[in-house]
Amino acid sequence: MNAGQQHLLDLYRAAQRGEAAPPAPGTHTVRTAREIQQWHHFRAVVTAPADRLPSRIRRAVRSAATALLRREAGAAGTRHGAPARLGS
C-alpha cells in the first residue's frame, strides 16, 4: 500500500467515525525540513567548540596515532634485545 492509498483509507475511516480528515501526504514536509535545519543551526551555536565533530575526529585521530606510536616504540625496544619499558 502506498502513501496515497493509505491516505484514502484514513480519510474513509475518519469520515466513518465523524473525525477531522488527516492531512494529505507531504503537507508538512517543507515545515519539517525547515525545523530540522533550525535545530542543526541551534545545536551548532550551543555546542562547545571542543565537542563539535571536527574536534572529536581530530582528538580520535591524535589518540590513535599516539597509541600506535607507543606500541611501535615498545615493539622496537624488544626487537633489539632491550626489555620493554613499563609505564608508570
Backbone as a printed PyTorch tensor [residue, N CA C, xyz], in Angstrom:
tensor([[[  0.8520,  -1.1680,   0.0000],
         [  0.0000,   0.0000,   0.0000],
         [  0.9010,   1.2340,   0.0000]],

        [[  0.6480,   2.1220,  -0.9120],
         [  1.4570,   3.3280,  -0.9670],
         [  0.8250,   4.4360,  -0.1100]],

        [[  1.4650,   5.5960,  -0.0720],
         [  1.0110,   6.6800,   0.7960],
         [ -0.3630,   7.2070,   0.3710]],

        [[ -0.6130,   7.2530,  -0.9260],
         [ -1.9200,   7.7460,  -1.4000],
         [ -3.0530,   6.8180,  -0.9930]],

        [[ -2.8280,   5.5180,  -1.1300],
         [ -3.8450,   4.5550,  -0.7320],
         [ -4.0830,   4.5950,   0.7760]],

        [[ -3.0110,   4.7230,   1.5450],
         [ -3.1590,   4.8160,   2.9980],
         [ -3.9320,   6.0680,   3.3800]],

        [[ -3.6710,   7.1670,   2.6780],
         [ -4.3860,   8.4060,   2.9620],
         [ -5.8780,   8.2470,   2.6700]],

        [[ -6.2030,   7.6050,   1.5450],
         [ -7.6170,   7.3900,   1.2250],
         [ -8.2920,   6.5190,   2.2830]],

        [[ -7.5900,   5.5020,   2.7610],
         [ -8.1330,   4.6540,   3.8090],
         [ -8.3420,   5.4460,   5.1040]],

        [[ -7.3740,   6.2920,   5.4380],
         [ -7.5110,   7.1270,   6.6340],
         [ -8.6600,   8.1150,   6.4850]],

        [[ -8.8420,   8.6790,   5.2800],
         [ -9.9680,   9.5790,   5.0320],
         [-11.2960,   8.8490,   5.2420]],

        [[-11.3890,   7.6360,   4.7210],
         [-12.6000,   6.8460,   4.8610],
         [-12.9000,   6.5620,   6.3350]],

        [[-11.8890,   6.1370,   7.0720],
         [-12.0790,   5.8480,   8.4980],
         [-12.5040,   7.0900,   9.2650]],

        [[-11.8660,   8.2270,   8.9650],
         [-12.2150,   9.4680,   9.6520],
         [-13.6540,   9.8640,   9.3400]],

        [[-14.0720,   9.6910,   8.0890],
         [-15.4550,  10.0250,   7.7180],
         [-16.4390,   9.1060,   8.4250]],

        [[-16.1140,   7.8280,   8.5530],
         [-16.9860,   6.8770,   9.2370],
         [-17.1280,   7.2010,  10.7240]],

        [[-16.0690,   7.7080,  11.3150],
         [-16.0770,   7.9990,  12.7470],
         [-16.5010,   9.4290,  13.0580]],

        [[-16.6410,  10.2450,  12.0420],
         [-17.0220,  11.6390,  12.2490],
         [-15.8620,  12.4960,  12.7460]],

        [[-14.6410,  12.0860,  12.4480],
         [-13.4480,  12.8220,  12.8860],
         [-12.9590,  13.7390,  11.7670]],

        [[-12.0390,  14.6170,  12.1190],
         [-11.4420,  15.5090,  11.1210],
         [-10.5440,  14.7000,  10.1830]],

        [[-10.4810,  15.1330,   8.9440],
         [ -9.6730,  14.4340,   7.9470],
         [ -8.1890,  14.6380,   8.2410]],

        [[ -7.3830,  13.6080,   8.0710],
         [ -5.9330,  13.7620,   8.2780],
         [ -5.3200,  14.5770,   7.1430]],

        [[ -4.1960,  15.2020,   7.3830],
         [ -3.5530,  15.9760,   6.3130],
         [ -3.0500,  15.0630,   5.1960]],

        [[ -3.0160,  15.5920,   4.0110],
         [ -2.5410,  14.8280,   2.8630],
         [ -1.0470,  14.5460,   3.0080]],

        [[ -0.5660,  13.4550,   2.4070],
         [  0.8660,  13.1500,   2.4870],
         [  1.7020,  14.2710,   1.8760]],

        [[  2.7780,  14.6450,   2.5620],
         [  3.6670,  15.6840,   2.0680],
         [  3.2480,  17.0880,   2.4300]],

        [[  2.1520,  17.2410,   3.1730],
         [  1.6760,  18.5750,   3.5180],
         [  2.6700,  19.3200,   4.3940]],

        [[  3.2620,  18.6380,   5.3400],
         [  4.1450,  19.2920,   6.3040],
         [  5.6230,  19.0010,   6.0420]],

        [[  5.9550,  18.5430,   4.8660],
         [  7.3290,  18.1600,   4.5700],
         [  8.2680,  19.3620,   4.6180]],

        [[  7.8800,  20.4650,   4.0250],
         [  8.7360,  21.6520,   3.9910],
         [  8.9220,  22.2050,   5.3980]],

        [[  7.8400,  22.2460,   6.1710],
         [  7.9340,  22.7590,   7.5360],
         [  8.8450,  21.8770,   8.3790]],

        [[  8.7290,  20.5650,   8.2130],
         [  9.5600,  19.6390,   8.9720],
         [ 11.0260,  19.7980,   8.5920]],

        [[ 11.3120,  19.9260,   7.3110],
         [ 12.6900,  20.1170,   6.8570],
         [ 13.2640,  21.4180,   7.4170]],

        [[ 12.4650,  22.4700,   7.4500],
         [ 12.9090,  23.7540,   7.9910],
         [ 13.1980,  23.6350,   9.4890]],

        [[ 12.3330,  22.9150,  10.2170],
         [ 12.5510,  22.7470,  11.6530],
         [ 13.8120,  21.9380,  11.9360]],

        [[ 14.0840,  20.9370,  11.1180],
         [ 15.3150,  20.1510,  11.2840],
         [ 16.5310,  21.0270,  11.0340]],

        [[ 16.4620,  21.8550,  10.0080],
         [ 17.5700,  22.7550,   9.6930],
         [ 17.7950,  23.7450,  10.8350]],

        [[ 16.7110,  24.2960,  11.3840],
         [ 16.8360,  25.2240,  12.5070],
         [ 17.4350,  24.5250,  13.7240]],

        [[ 17.0690,  23.2620,  13.9410],
         [ 17.6230,  22.5160,  15.0690],
         [ 19.1290,  22.3330,  14.9070]],

        [[ 19.5820,  22.0240,  13.6970],
         [ 21.0170,  21.8600,  13.4670],
         [ 21.7560,  23.1810,  13.6660]],

        [[ 21.1660,  24.2810,  13.2370],
         [ 21.7830,  25.5900,  13.4630],
         [ 21.8580,  25.8920,  14.9540]],

        [[ 20.8050,  25.5960,  15.6790],
         [ 20.7790,  25.8200,  17.1220],
         [ 21.8600,  24.9880,  17.8090]],

        [[ 21.9690,  23.7020,  17.4410],
         [ 22.9720,  22.8380,  18.0610],
         [ 24.3890,  23.3370,  17.7520]],

        [[ 24.5950,  23.8870,  16.5620],
         [ 25.9140,  24.4110,  16.2090],
         [ 26.2760,  25.6050,  17.0770]],

        [[ 25.2900,  26.3920,  17.4670],
         [ 25.5500,  27.5740,  18.2830],
         [ 25.8120,  27.2000,  19.7350]],

        [[ 25.0240,  26.2880,  20.2890],
         [ 25.1350,  25.9950,  21.7150],
         [ 26.1560,  24.9130,  22.0480]],

        [[ 26.6760,  24.1920,  21.0600],
         [ 27.6580,  23.1470,  21.3200],
         [ 29.0270,  23.7710,  21.5130]],

        [[ 29.7300,  23.3290,  22.5410],
         [ 31.0740,  23.8370,  22.8020],
         [ 31.9930,  23.4510,  21.6410]],

        [[ 32.9490,  24.3150,  21.3050],
         [ 33.8280,  24.0160,  20.1730],
         [ 34.5610,  22.6800,  20.3060]],

        [[ 34.9220,  22.2860,  21.5120],
         [ 35.6490,  21.0250,  21.7000],
         [ 34.7600,  19.8140,  21.4610]],

        [[ 33.4470,  19.9860,  21.5210],
         [ 32.5300,  18.8700,  21.3430],
         [ 32.0110,  18.7370,  19.9200]],

        [[ 32.3890,  19.6410,  19.0450],
         [ 31.9180,  19.5670,  17.6650],
         [ 32.6260,  18.4500,  16.9240]],

        [[ 32.0200,  17.9800,  15.8580],
         [ 32.5140,  16.8130,  15.1320],
         [ 33.9640,  16.9380,  14.6720]],

        [[ 34.4040,  18.0380,  14.0490],
         [ 35.8100,  18.0990,  13.6210],
         [ 36.7820,  17.9410,  14.7910]],

        [[ 36.4490,  18.5270,  15.9290],
         [ 37.3230,  18.3990,  17.0980],
         [ 37.3480,  16.9770,  17.6130]],

        [[ 36.1820,  16.3220,  17.6170],
         [ 36.1240,  14.9360,  18.0840],
         [ 36.9300,  14.0260,  17.1620]],

        [[ 36.8350,  14.2640,  15.8540],
         [ 37.6010,  13.4550,  14.8950],
         [ 39.0930,  13.7000,  15.0830]],

        [[ 39.4750,  14.9550,  15.2450],
         [ 40.8760,  15.3010,  15.4340],
         [ 41.4380,  14.6230,  16.6850]],

        [[ 40.6740,  14.6560,  17.7940],
         [ 41.1210,  14.0030,  19.0270],
         [ 41.2590,  12.5030,  18.8440]],

        [[ 40.3040,  11.8870,  18.1480],
         [ 40.3470,  10.4350,  17.9390],
         [ 41.5560,  10.0430,  17.1000]],

        [[ 41.8360,  10.7990,  16.0490],
         [ 42.9860,  10.5080,  15.1980],
         [ 44.2800,  10.6920,  15.9850]],

        [[ 44.3430,  11.7610,  16.7640],
         [ 45.5510,  12.0280,  17.5440],
         [ 45.7990,  10.9270,  18.5750]],

        [[ 44.7560,  10.4910,  19.2680],
         [ 44.9440,   9.4470,  20.2790],
         [ 45.2860,   8.1000,  19.6290]],

        [[ 44.6920,   7.8100,  18.4770],
         [ 45.0190,   6.5660,  17.7780],
         [ 46.4650,   6.5880,  17.2910]],

        [[ 46.9070,   7.7190,  16.7680],
         [ 48.2840,   7.8310,  16.2920],
         [ 49.2610,   7.7130,  17.4550]],

        [[ 48.9290,   8.3280,  18.5890],
         [ 49.7930,   8.2390,  19.7660],
         [ 49.8860,   6.8040,  20.2580]],

        [[ 48.7590,   6.1110,  20.3110],
         [ 48.7660,   4.7160,  20.7540],
         [ 49.5710,   3.8510,  19.7940]],

        [[ 49.4350,   4.1010,  18.5180],
         [ 50.1830,   3.3330,  17.5210],
         [ 51.6840,   3.5770,  17.6570]],

        [[ 52.0720,   4.8320,  17.8530],
         [ 53.4940,   5.1450,  18.0080],
         [ 54.0580,   4.5370,  19.2820]],

        [[ 53.2770,   4.5540,  20.3530],
         [ 53.7430,   3.9410,  21.6050],
         [ 53.9340,   2.4380,  21.4270]],

        [[ 52.9900,   1.8140,  20.7410],
         [ 53.0780,   0.3740,  20.5370],
         [ 54.2970,   0.0290,  19.6760]],

        [[ 54.5350,   0.8290,  18.6390],
         [ 55.7000,   0.5860,  17.7850],
         [ 56.9990,   0.8340,  18.5350]],

        [[ 57.0220,   1.8520,  19.3860],
         [ 58.2320,   2.1380,  20.1580],
         [ 58.5010,   1.0080,  21.1380]],

        [[ 57.4600,   0.4590,  21.7390],
         [ 57.6280,  -0.6660,  22.6560],
         [ 58.0900,  -1.9120,  21.9290]],

        [[ 57.5560,  -2.1430,  20.7460],
         [ 57.9500,  -3.3140,  19.9650],
         [ 59.3760,  -3.1550,  19.4400]],

        [[ 59.7810,  -1.9530,  19.1120],
         [ 61.1340,  -1.7210,  18.6090],
         [ 62.1590,  -1.9950,  19.6980]],

        [[ 61.8330,  -1.6910,  20.9530],
         [ 62.7480,  -1.9410,  22.0630],
         [ 62.9350,  -3.4150,  22.3230]],

        [[ 61.9090,  -4.2210,  22.1250],
         [ 62.0300,  -5.6590,  22.3800],
         [ 62.6880,  -6.3770,  21.2120]],

        [[ 62.6520,  -5.8200,  20.0310],
         [ 63.2600,  -6.4690,  18.8750],
         [ 64.7760,  -6.5220,  18.9840]],

        [[ 65.3660,  -5.5180,  19.5890],
         [ 66.8150,  -5.4200,  19.6370],
         [ 67.3760,  -5.9930,  20.9430]],

        [[ 66.6010,  -6.7500,  21.6570],
         [ 67.0920,  -7.3860,  22.8540],
         [ 66.8900,  -6.5680,  24.1180]],

        [[ 66.4920,  -5.3280,  23.9910],
         [ 66.2760,  -4.5000,  25.1800],
         [ 64.8890,  -4.7870,  25.7320]],

        [[ 64.7540,  -4.8370,  27.0470],
         [ 63.4390,  -5.0930,  27.6150],
         [ 62.4880,  -3.9250,  27.3590]],

        [[ 61.2130,  -4.2370,  27.2280],
         [ 60.2170,  -3.1870,  27.0150],
         [ 60.0520,  -2.3920,  28.2890]],

        [[ 59.8680,  -1.0860,  28.1600],
         [ 59.7040,  -0.2150,  29.3200],
         [ 58.2780,  -0.3250,  29.8290]],

        [[ 58.1460,  -0.3890,  31.1190],
         [ 56.8250,  -0.4410,  31.7190],
         [ 56.3570,   0.9730,  31.9920]],

        [[ 55.0790,   1.2240,  31.7300],
         [ 54.5290,   2.5590,  32.0080],
         [ 54.2920,   2.7290,  33.4910]],

        [[ 54.3150,   3.9690,  33.9610],
         [ 54.0860,   4.2090,  35.3880],
         [ 52.6430,   4.4070,  35.6960]]])
